[in-house]
């Protein structure tokens, strides 16, 4: 993107490069600008209230680490109001931290619905956050949009039945599902690293793990991969000796898991101590392994772990809400915080993109029926690419991409220890491949 076009984008959104970088450090300033002043009163007819629920602390904190920055960028873009149907509305984004607790997520959603009277709810990252928030909204008749969890765990995990009409009127979800993981894993595992195609899987007894076990493992088996599954384990397990012994016995050269970050750290250290990691040629981890902080915490054991990105700064799409490109968002975050960019930046921005598009398309953002109907008809492009609720795969769901990537040592001169190049793009060929997959070596 040229400097001229970058400046033009900033002017369109009221964001200079300097203001974008400073956004993360302004604390509540964006909320003050968007939530008070300019003669508007909170709760007035020309005020839109949007709830934003994510895990900012606790075991899932990596998912919410960048949300403060993303929200401030969005608030800056909305500081002068948001035009819908010839009218400009004040906007309040009420963000809440679940502390990675599903019960708290549910209560926060109820408070936003009953006390704050939000017009739209946005929920992001993992079933532990999204499902309880969605359930509260469905019960209360409040439109809710969510992303960043397998859609099967959202749809079927909340009671929908295959082939039956959708039981949901108010709640919608977009993003990757089992089919996207399947395409990515087959592409990545049949690539440059030769293996015996025996896959040791460690799937937890939770919404993610159960959905993956039921739907992904059979598809992989149909493609010639031998799945070695010791069975579900409980979150918080501390001793994985039995699972490791089975993987060693079966000589599983591919390892795949969907664990919480502390659980994977415990497992992978034990796998190294007990000699299994030396056997692994591809270590493919989801849910954990998404963020540089999780990988850096493993030290040398984290290098060359394969992952998958639901967003990467290489994605060629801009945020329609803010006008910011992926590279600008990542660079702005790094300059503002001193931390490495993460894939959650673009995912959370895409949720705001889609949510505000629905408010605009409704023509009347205070009408909950109208906003829900606008979501159901949505077919737009956000920072992660297309969000299309008109074509399935099931009602209330828009499938999205997930791209193969790998954590490698950063090149000399980098500010950070790790780099995360794109290694395959089966679910979105518009995303450029940056490197070939390397074999894992402990």
N, C-alpha and C positions, 0 to 999 in steps of 0.2 A: 504494500500500500504506500503511495507517495506521501510525502510530507504535506503537500497541498491538500490531498483528499482527507488526510488525517485531521488537519485543521478544520476543514469544512465539516467533518463529522462532529468535531467538538463544538463548533459554533451552532450546529443544528440542535444539539442537546443542551446547550448552555454549559458545556464542560470544556474548559481548557485543559491542556496536558497537565499543567501545574495543579489545577483544582482536582483533576481525576486522581493524581497521585496523593494529594493531601486528604482525599475523601476518607480514607480509613482512619485517619488520625483526628477526625472532627468529633468523635464520640456521638452525642445526640444532636449535633448541629443539623444534620439532614432531617431528622425528625422534627426539630423545631421549625425549620423552614417549611416542611411539608405539612406539619400538624398544627401550626398556630400562626398568628400574624396575618398580614394582608387583609385584615378585616373579617376573616372567617372564624366562625365559632365551631368547636368540636361538636360533631353530631348534627350539624346543620344540613339541610337538604342538598346543599352543593358540596358536601364532603363524602368521599368514598373511604371506607375503612377496609383494609386488607390485612388479614392475619397471616403471619409467616412463622411456621413452627418447624424447628430443626434441632438436632442434638449438638449443642455447643460445648458441653462438658460431659464427663463420664467416659465410659468405655468406647463410645462411638464418636468422641469429640473430633476425630480427624475429619469426619464428614462435615462438621459445622465450623471448622477452623477459619474458613475463608468467607463465611456468610456475612460477617460484619462489614467487610470491605465491599462485597457485592451489593449489599443493601444501601450502603452510603452512596455508591455510584448511582444506583437507581433513584435514591431520594434526591440527589443533586439534579438528575434529569427531570424529576417531577416537581421541583421546587416552585415552579411558576404555575403549577396546575397541570391537568390532563384534559385535553379536549375530546369530548364525546358528543356527537350529534349537534355540533354548533355551540355547545356549552362547555365552559371550562370548570372543572371540579378540583377542589382541594383534595389531596390524597394523604391519608395516614397509613403507614405500614407499621403494624404492631407486631414486632418480632418477639418470639418466646423461645426459651431454651428448655428442652425436655429433660436435660441432664441424663440422657440415654435411658430414661425410665418410661416404659409404656403406660403405666398408670398415671404418671405425671403428664404425659402427652395427652391422654384423654381428658384430664382435668383442665389443662391449659386450653384445649379446644372448646370445652364447655364454657369456660370463663370468657373466652373471646366471643363466643356465640351469644351467651346470655347477658353478660355484663357490658362488653364493649360493642356488641351489636355489629359485628363485621358483616360486610356485604359479600365478601369472597374469602375463602380460606385457601392458603397455599401450604402444602406440607412436603418436606423433602428429606430423603435419605433413610433407608432401611425400613423393614416392616415394623420394627419396634417404635418408630415414630409415625409412619404413614397410616398403618391400619387402624390404630385407635383413634387418630384424628379423623380419618375418613368415616369411621363408624359413628362418631359423635355428630358429624355433619349430616350424614344420611338420616340419622334419627331426628335431627332438628330441622331438616329442610333447608340447609345452607349449602350453596355450591362450593365444591372443594376440588382443587386440581393438585396433583402430586407427581413426583418423579423420583428416580433413583432407588429402585428395587425391582426384582423380576416381576413383570406384570402378572404372571401366574400366581405368585404368592399374594399379590394384592386382590386379584379377581376371585380365584378359587379359594384362597385362604380366608376370604370373608364370606363364603357361603354360596357363591355362584356355582352352578352345575353345568358341565359340558353339554352343549346342545340345547339347553333350556334358555328361556328369555332372561335378560339381565334383571337381577333384583334391585339394581341401583338406579336411582333417578337423579341424585344430586352430586355424586362423586365420580371423578374421572382421573385416569392415570395415563401418563405417557412414558415411553422409554423401553429399554431392552427387555427381552424375555428369553426363555429357554432356547427358542429357535435361533436367536442372535448369538447366544453363547455357543450353541452347536456349530453354527457356520464358522465362527471365529476360531474355536478350538480345532476343528477339523482342518481349517486352513493353516493354523499355526503348527499343529502337531504333525502334519504331513509335509512340512516345509523342509528347511535346511538341516535340521537335527534328526539323524536317524535313531530310531528306538525300536524296542521289541513290541511296542503298542500295548503293553500291559500298564493299566492305569490304576494306581492306588488312590482311592477317593476317601476323604475324611469329611463327611457331611453331618452337620449338627442336627439335633432334634429341635429345630425351630422352623419358622415359616420359610425362610430361604432354603435351608438344607433339605427340608421335606419336599419342597417343590422341585428342587434340582434332582433329588434322588428319583422322584417319580417320573419326571419328564425328560431330563437331559441324559441320564445314564443309559436308558434304553436306546436313544438315538445314537449315542456314541458306539454302543455295542453293534448296532446295525452297520456301522462304518468300519468294522473290523478291529475295534479296540476291545481288549479284554478288561472288564471292570472288576476290580477287587475291592469289595466294600465290607469292612468289618462291622458295619451297622451304625446307627445314629449314636452320637455321644451328647452328653448334656453340656450346655454352655457353662464355662467355669471349671471344666475338668482339668486336673493338674498332672495326671499320670497317663501317658499314652504308650506305655511299654507294649501292651497287647497289640495295638494297631501297628506299631512299628515292626514288631516281630512278624506279623502277617505280611506286611509289605516286603520285608526282606526275604521271607520264605518264598514268596511268589515272584521275586525279582522285578518289582514294578519300577520301570525306568521313567514313567511319567507319574507325577504326583499332582492331584487336584483337590482343592478345598475351598469352602465358603465360610470361614470361621470369623469369630470376633478377633480383633487384633491381639489381645492378651493370650487368647487360646492358641493362636498360631505361633506366637513367640515361644510359648512353652513347648509346643509340639516340635517345632523345628530345631530348637536347641537340643531337645532329647533325641531327635532324629540324627543330629550330628554326633552326639555323644555315643549313640548306639550303632553308628556306622551306616545308617540308612541313607543319609544325604549324599554320601559318596557314590551311591548306586544310581542316583537320580540324574537323568539327562535333561528333563524339562520339569521344572517346578512351577506349576500354573496355579496362582492363587487369586481368588476373588473376594470381595468385601474387605478383607485385609489385603495389604499389598497394593492398595490404591494410592497411597500417599507417601511422600518421601520420608516423613517422620517415622512411619511404621517400619520402613525398610532400613533406615539409618540405625534404628534401635537394635537391629540384628547384627550390626557390625559387618564383618566379612561374609557372614552367612546370608546376607541380603543381596549381595551382588549377583546379577544374572537371574534373579527370580523373574519369571514371566508374569505379566498381569494383563489386564484389559481396561480400556478407557471408554467410558460413556461420553467423555469429552476430552479433547486434547487441543492444545493451543494451535496445532496444525490444521484443525477443522477450518474450512474456508468460508465460514458463515459469520455475519455480524449480528449483534444484538439489535433488533428493530426498536426496542424501547430506548436504548442509550446511544446507538450509533457506533458502539465500540466493537472493534474486531477482536478475535481471539488473542492475537499476539499483543495487542494493546492492553487487554484485560490482564493477561499474565504479567507483562512488563510493569504495568501500573501497580499491581499487587506486590511484586518483588521490590520495587523501588519504595513503596510506602511502608512495607513491613519488614524488609530485610529477609523474608522467608521465601522459599522456593514455591513457584506456582503449583497448584494441584488441579486435578480434573474437576473437582467440585465447583470451581469458579464458574466454568461455563454452564454446568448443569443447573446451579442455582439461578444464574442469570437467565437461562432458557425458561425456567419456571415463571420468573417475573415477566419475561417476554410474552409467554403464552397467556398468563393470567390477565395482563393488561390488554392484550389483544381481545380476549373474551369480553372484558368490560366495555371496550370500544365497540365491538361487534354487536353487543346487546342493544345499543342505542339508549338504554336506560339502566345505568349501573346499579341503581338502588332496587331494581326488580330482581329478586332471587330467581324467579322462574325464567326471566329473560336472560340472565347470565348463564344459568345452567343450560338453557337451550343453545346459547351462543357457543358454549364449549362443545356440545354434542355435534355442532355443525362446523367446527374449526378445521381449517386446512391452511396452515401457514408455515413460514420458515422462521425458526428461532436460532439462537446461537449453537444449538446442537444439530441443526438441520430441520427436516420437515416434522411437523406435528399435525397429524391428520386423523381426526376421529370419525371420518366418513367412510373409512374402508376397513375397519376391524384391526386386528384379527378376531376380536369379540367386541360386543357393545361396550362402551365406556372406556375403551383402551385404544391407544395409538402406539404401535410398536416403534422402537427407535434403535439406533446403531450401538454396537459396542465393538471397539477396535483393538486388535492385538498390539501389545507393547511389551517392553522389557526394561528392567532396571539395570543399568550398566554404570561402570565408573565414568564420571564426568571427564571430558577432555581437559588437558592442561590449560590453566588460565581461567577455568570456570570458578564462579563464586561458590558453587555448591559441590557436594561430594558425588552426587548421582545425576545421571541423565536418564530420560525415559523416551527413547525414540519409538515411533510407530513401526511395527514389524509386519503387519498385514492389515488389509482393509476390505475383507469380504462383504461386510454389511454396509459399507459406504465407499465405493471406489473413488469418490471425489476427494477423499482424504489421502494425501500423498504418503507413500511408504518411505521411511527414512533410513531403515537398517534391516539387515537379516537377523533372524533369531540366533542367538549364541547358545551353546550347551551350558547347562548349569554346572558349576564346579564349586564344591564347598571349600 
